[in-house]
Amino acid sequence: MLRISHPLGEQGPSLHVGDEVVADRTVIALMQPTLPGFIDVRSRDQLEAEVLAADAAIKQQEAEVQRIEATLDFARTEFQRAQALSRTQTISAQAFDKAKFEVATNEAALASAKAQVDMRRAVRTSLAARLMDPANAAPSAEPTCCVRVLAPASGRVLKIIQDSEATVLPGTPLVDIGNPLDLEVVADLLSTDAVQIKVGAPVRIDGWGGQPVRGKVVRVDPAGFLKVSALGIEEQRVRVTIDFVDPPETWASLGHDYRVVVHVTIWSAQDALSVPVSTLFRKGNQWAVFADENGRARAKPVQIGHRNNRSAEVAFGLTAGDRVVVHPSDRIADGSRIAQRGVP
């Protein structure tokens, strides 16, 4: 774990939501190793005993080094005598080789013993570090060991997730950075609606406080997810990603995590005949409407094609210019006299 050191506070770089940042230049945070934790009494006693044992082991190994050094000095002296005797040929070859072997063996033993001393000193240092108290391990004001976390991309600060000094795990997000001119809309649609949407379908975006904006579908996720509505109904939703078609000047006021309403076109035709869905009613197994014939209502069966929650395509049963009854009540029957109200 690492500790965030004054990432956005008084001593570090002061960032605020909306500030501009430059990739590989703007400092987002300073990171340094975490302080050691507190040790319980039993663990401290065990560590202190292990430190004493490590000190004793070091002294023992240092004494072994001194013993091997003395043996090596004696072996070198014997080898020098063997060299002097070999010049007068008063020593056997076997005795000469044995003296030489003793020197080489003791030199190797001395190197091994010194390495053992270094290893035991390292073990002692490790045990002493585990005994360190956090109160005595306060970091310096500007430690050179700190890692300066730089902005990974240029843009503006959208959200400050970690705004104070804290211990964080690797991978913990600190700041959200994005480009406000590179927005996309992610809509959670019912899976029954998402199966009708194709990539490239035109979209009308409104309900965000400004004029409607055009967009297009660029992705329909292949997997859905469960979402519980405000009424407690479980719904399968699918994320649909939409890009803007209109220039940024028309939606420059939009920002990250803003709410919008999307209208995705799943079918369109130039000269389609349509009626409001409020004119339709069921007559047997068919759809029907009340048409105006000389001031009287006439029930006409119709064949419905594509429809949405406001209008429906009439494939058969009506012609262009026919007038129909909107929101027919149970008081209207075939042949009832009707009159126009309001603006047509």
WOZI-V342889 format. One record per pair of residues at least 24 apart in sequence whose ideal C-beta (glycine too) atoms are under 10 Angstrom apart, sorted by the first residue. I is the first residue (numbers start at 1). J is the second residue. If there is no record, write none. Layout:
BEGIN
I;J / I;J
END
This chain:
BEGIN
1;33 / 1;34 / 1;167 / 1;168 / 1;169 / 1;170 / 1;172 / 2;29 / 2;31 / 2;32 / 2;33 / 2;34 / 2;147 / 2;149 / 2;167 / 2;168 / 2;169 / 2;170 / 2;172 / 3;30 / 3;31 / 3;32 / 3;33 / 3;34 / 3;35 / 3;139 / 3;146 / 3;165 / 3;166 / 3;167 / 3;168 / 4;28 / 4;29 / 4;30 / 4;31 / 4;32 / 4;34 / 4;149 / 4;162 / 4;163 / 4;164 / 4;165 / 4;166 / 4;167 / 4;168 / 4;172 / 4;174 / 5;29 / 5;30 / 5;31 / 5;32 / 5;139 / 5;141 / 5;142 / 5;143 / 5;146 / 5;147 / 5;165 / 5;166 / 6;30 / 6;141 / 6;164 / 6;165 / 7;31 / 7;149 / 7;160 / 7;162 / 7;163 / 7;164 / 7;165 / 7;166 / 7;168 / 7;174 / 7;175 / 8;157 / 8;160 / 8;162 / 8;163 / 8;164 / 8;165 / 8;174 / 8;175 / 9;163 / 9;164 / 9;165 / 11;141 / 11;142 / 11;165 / 12;146 / 12;148 / 12;165 / 13;148 / 13;149 / 15;151 / 15;157 / 15;160 / 15;163 / 15;174 / 15;175 / 15;177 / 16;157 / 16;160 / 16;163 / 17;156 / 17;157 / 17;158 / 17;159 / 17;160 / 17;175 / 17;176 / 17;256 / 18;156 / 18;157 / 18;158 / 18;180 / 18;255 / 19;155 / 19;156 / 19;157 / 19;160 / 19;175 / 19;177 / 20;151 / 20;154 / 20;155 / 20;156 / 20;157 / 20;177 / 21;150 / 21;151 / 21;152 / 21;153 / 21;154 / 21;155 / 21;156 / 21;157 / 21;175 / 21;177 / 22;150 / 22;151 / 22;153 / 22;154 / 22;155 / 23;150 / 23;151 / 23;152 / 23;153 / 23;154 / 23;155 / 23;177 / 24;150 / 24;151 / 24;152 / 24;153 / 24;154 / 25;150 / 25;151 / 25;154 / 26;149 / 26;150 / 26;151 / 26;154 / 26;157 / 26;175 / 26;177 / 27;148 / 27;149 / 27;150 / 27;151 / 28;148 / 28;149 / 28;150 / 28;151 / 28;152 / 28;157 / 28;160 / 28;162 / 28;174 / 28;175 / 28;177 / 29;146 / 29;147 / 29;148 / 29;149 / 29;150 / 29;162 / 29;165 / 29;168 / 29;174 / 29;175 / 30;142 / 30;143 / 30;146 / 30;147 / 30;148 / 30;149 / 30;165 / 31;145 / 31;146 / 31;147 / 31;148 / 31;149 / 31;168 / 31;174 / 32;139 / 32;140 / 32;143 / 32;145 / 32;146 / 32;147 / 33;137 / 33;139 / 33;143 / 33;145 / 33;146 / 33;147 / 34;134 / 34;137 / 34;139 / 34;167 / 34;168 / 35;132 / 35;133 / 35;134 / 35;135 / 35;136 / 35;137 / 35;138 / 35;139 / 35;167 / 36;129 / 36;130 / 36;131 / 36;132 / 36;133 / 36;134 / 36;135 / 36;136 / 36;137 / 37;132 / 37;133 / 37;134 / 38;133 / 38;134 / 38;135 / 39;130 / 39;131 / 39;132 / 39;133 / 39;134 / 43;130 / 43;131 / 44;130 / 44;131 / 44;133 / 46;127 / 46;130 / 47;127 / 47;128 / 47;129 / 47;130 / 47;131 / 48;127 / 48;128 / 48;131 / 49;127 / 50;123 / 50;124 / 50;126 / 50;127 / 50;128 / 50;130 / 50;131 / 51;123 / 51;124 / 51;125 / 51;126 / 51;127 / 51;128 / 51;130 / 51;131 / 52;124 / 52;127 / 53;120 / 53;123 / 53;124 / 53;127 / 54;120 / 54;121 / 54;122 / 54;123 / 54;124 / 54;125 / 54;126 / 54;127 / 54;128 / 55;120 / 55;121 / 55;124 / 55;127 / 56;120 / 57;116 / 57;117 / 57;119 / 57;120 / 57;121 / 57;123 / 57;124 / 58;116 / 58;117 / 58;118 / 58;119 / 58;120 / 58;121 / 58;123 / 58;124 / 59;117 / 59;120 / 60;116 / 60;117 / 60;120 / 61;113 / 61;114 / 61;115 / 61;116 / 61;117 / 61;118 / 61;119 / 61;120 / 61;121 / 62;113 / 62;114 / 62;116 / 62;117 / 62;120 / 62;121 / 63;113 / 64;109 / 64;110 / 64;112 / 64;113 / 64;114 / 64;116 / 64;117 / 65;109 / 65;110 / 65;111 / 65;112 / 65;113 / 65;114 / 65;116 / 65;117 / 66;113 / 67;109 / 67;110 / 67;113 / 68;105 / 68;106 / 68;107 / 68;108 / 68;109 / 68;110 / 68;111 / 68;112 / 68;113 / 68;114 / 69;106 / 69;109 / 69;110 / 69;113 / 69;114 / 70;106 / 71;102 / 71;105 / 71;106 / 71;109 / 71;110 / 72;102 / 72;103 / 72;104 / 72;105 / 72;106 / 72;107 / 72;108 / 72;109 / 72;110 / 73;106 / 74;102 / 74;103 / 74;106 / 75;99 / 75;100 / 75;101 / 75;102 / 75;103 / 75;104 / 75;105 / 75;106 / 75;107 / 76;102 / 76;103 / 76;106 / 76;107 / 77;103 / 78;102 / 78;103 / 79;103 / 79;104 / 149;174 / 149;175 / 151;175 / 151;177 / 152;177 / 153;177 / 153;178 / 153;179 / 154;179 / 155;179 / 155;180 / 155;181 / 155;182 / 156;180 / 156;181 / 156;255 / 156;256 / 158;255 / 158;256 / 158;257 / 159;256 / 159;257 / 176;256 / 176;257 / 178;255 / 178;256 / 179;256 / 180;248 / 180;252 / 180;253 / 180;254 / 180;255 / 180;256 / 181;244 / 181;248 / 181;249 / 181;251 / 181;252 / 181;254 / 182;243 / 182;244 / 182;248 / 183;242 / 183;243 / 183;244 / 183;248 / 183;251 / 183;254 / 183;255 / 183;256 / 183;258 / 184;215 / 184;218 / 184;219 / 184;241 / 184;242 / 184;243 / 184;244 / 185;213 / 185;215 / 185;217 / 185;218 / 185;240 / 185;241 / 185;242 / 185;243 / 185;244 / 185;251 / 185;254 / 185;258 / 185;260 / 185;261 / 185;262 / 186;219 / 186;221 / 186;239 / 186;240 / 186;241 / 186;242 / 186;262 / 187;217 / 187;237 / 187;238 / 187;239 / 187;240 / 187;241 / 187;242 / 187;260 / 187;261 / 187;262 / 187;264 / 188;221 / 188;224 / 188;225 / 188;227 / 188;235 / 188;237 / 188;238 / 188;239 / 188;240 / 189;220 / 189;221 / 189;224 / 189;235 / 189;237 / 189;238 / 189;239 / 189;240 / 189;262 / 189;264 / 190;224 / 190;227 / 190;235 / 190;236 / 190;237 / 190;238 / 191;224 / 191;225 / 191;235 / 191;236 / 191;237 / 191;238 / 192;235 / 192;236 / 192;238 / 193;237 / 193;238 / 193;240 / 193;264 / 193;266 / 194;220 / 194;221 / 194;224 / 194;236 / 194;237 / 194;238 / 194;239 / 194;240 / 194;264 / 195;220 / 195;238 / 195;266 / 196;220 / 196;264 / 196;266 / 196;267 / 196;306 / 197;238 / 197;240 / 197;242 / 197;264 / 197;265 / 197;266 / 198;264 / 198;265 / 198;266 / 199;240 / 199;241 / 201;240 / 201;242 / 201;264 / 201;265 / 201;266 / 201;267 / 201;268 / 202;242 / 202;245 / 202;263 / 202;264 / 202;265 / 202;266 / 202;268 / 203;240 / 203;242 / 203;243 / 203;244 / 203;245 / 203;262 / 203;263 / 203;264 / 203;265 / 204;261 / 204;262 / 204;263 / 204;264 / 204;265 / 205;242 / 205;244 / 205;245 / 205;246 / 205;251 / 205;254 / 205;260 / 205;261 / 205;262 / 205;263 / 205;264 / 206;260 / 206;261 / 206;262 / 206;263 / 207;259 / 207;260 / 207;261 / 207;262 / 207;263 / 208;251 / 208;253 / 208;254 / 208;255 / 208;258 / 208;259 / 208;260 / 208;261 / 209;253 / 209;254 / 209;258 / 209;259 / 209;260 / 210;250 / 210;251 / 210;252 / 210;253 / 210;254 / 210;260 / 211;246 / 211;250 / 211;251 / 212;246 / 212;250 / 212;251 / 212;261 / 212;263 / 213;244 / 213;245 / 213;246 / 213;247 / 213;250 / 213;251 / 213;254 / 213;260 / 213;262 / 214;244 / 214;245 / 214;246 / 214;250 / 214;251 / 215;241 / 215;242 / 215;243 / 215;244 / 215;245 / 215;246 / 215;251 / 215;260 / 215;262 / 215;263 / 215;264 / 216;242 / 216;243 / 216;244 / 216;245 / 216;264 / 216;265 / 217;241 / 217;242 / 217;243 / 217;262 / 217;264 / 217;265 / 217;266 / 218;242 / 218;243 / 219;243 / 220;264 / 240;264 / 263;308 / 265;308 / 266;306 / 266;308 / 267;305 / 267;306 / 267;307 / 267;308 / 267;313 / 268;306 / 269;305 / 269;306 / 269;313 / 271;320 / 272;305 / 272;306 / 272;311 / 272;312 / 272;313 / 272;314 / 272;315 / 273;302 / 273;305 / 273;312 / 273;313 / 273;314 / 273;315 / 273;316 / 273;317 / 273;318 / 273;319 / 273;320 / 273;321 / 273;322 / 274;304 / 274;305 / 274;306 / 274;307 / 274;308 / 274;310 / 274;311 / 274;312 / 274;313 / 274;314 / 274;318 / 275;302 / 275;304 / 275;307 / 275;311 / 275;312 / 275;313 / 275;314 / 275;317 / 275;318 / 275;322 / 275;324 / 275;326 / 276;310 / 276;311 / 276;312 / 276;324 / 276;326 / 276;327 / 277;304 / 277;307 / 277;308 / 277;309 / 277;310 / 277;311 / 277;312 / 278;310 / 278;311 / 278;312 / 278;324 / 278;325 / 278;326 / 278;327 / 278;328 / 279;311 / 279;312 / 279;314 / 279;318 / 279;324 / 279;325 / 279;326 / 279;327 / 279;328 / 280;304 / 280;307 / 280;312 / 280;314 / 280;324 / 280;328 / 281;325 / 281;327 / 281;328 / 281;330 / 281;332 / 283;334 / 286;317 / 287;312 / 287;314 / 287;317 / 288;317 / 288;328 / 288;334 / 289;314 / 289;317 / 289;318 / 289;322 / 289;324 / 289;325 / 289;326 / 289;328 / 290;323 / 290;324 / 290;325 / 290;326 / 290;328 / 290;332 / 290;333 / 290;334 / 290;336 / 290;338 / 291;317 / 291;318 / 291;319 / 291;322 / 291;323 / 291;324 / 291;325 / 291;338 / 292;322 / 292;323 / 292;324 / 292;325 / 292;338 / 292;339 / 292;340 / 293;322 / 293;323 / 293;335 / 293;338 / 294;337 / 295;336 / 295;337 / 295;338 / 295;339 / 295;340 / 296;334 / 296;335 / 296;336 / 296;337 / 296;338 / 297;324 / 297;325 / 297;328 / 297;332 / 297;333 / 297;334 / 297;335 / 297;336 / 297;337 / 297;338 / 298;324 / 298;325 / 298;334 / 298;335 / 298;336 / 298;338 / 299;325 / 299;328 / 299;332 / 299;333 / 299;334 / 299;335 / 299;336 / 300;324 / 300;334
END
